[in-house]
């Protein structure tokens, strides 16, 4: 689960080592690490406390590398689930919406 995210962290560390500006590091974090993390968080976060600890460790590492204060993994998970639920509710053709509500 965290292997792909750790690969992105390797690139982030390398960019920092080459003296890339904090703005560029933040953009890389938003594009690569964050999207990878959000893709995994909805699938794996609720399974065990071990998964939570691994994902929080990734967030802590990114925070150390980029010097950006990031939210805790619990709040990231909550906002991600709320976003997905909102998009399901807005999609009238989604299979989770009962037939009577589609009309």
Secondary structure, 3 states (H helix, E strand, C coil): CCHHHHHHHHHHHHHHHCCCCHHHHHHHHHHHHHHHHHHHHHHHCCCCHHHHHHHHHHHHHHHHHHCCCCCCHHHHHHHHHHHHHHHHHHCCCCCCCCHHHHC
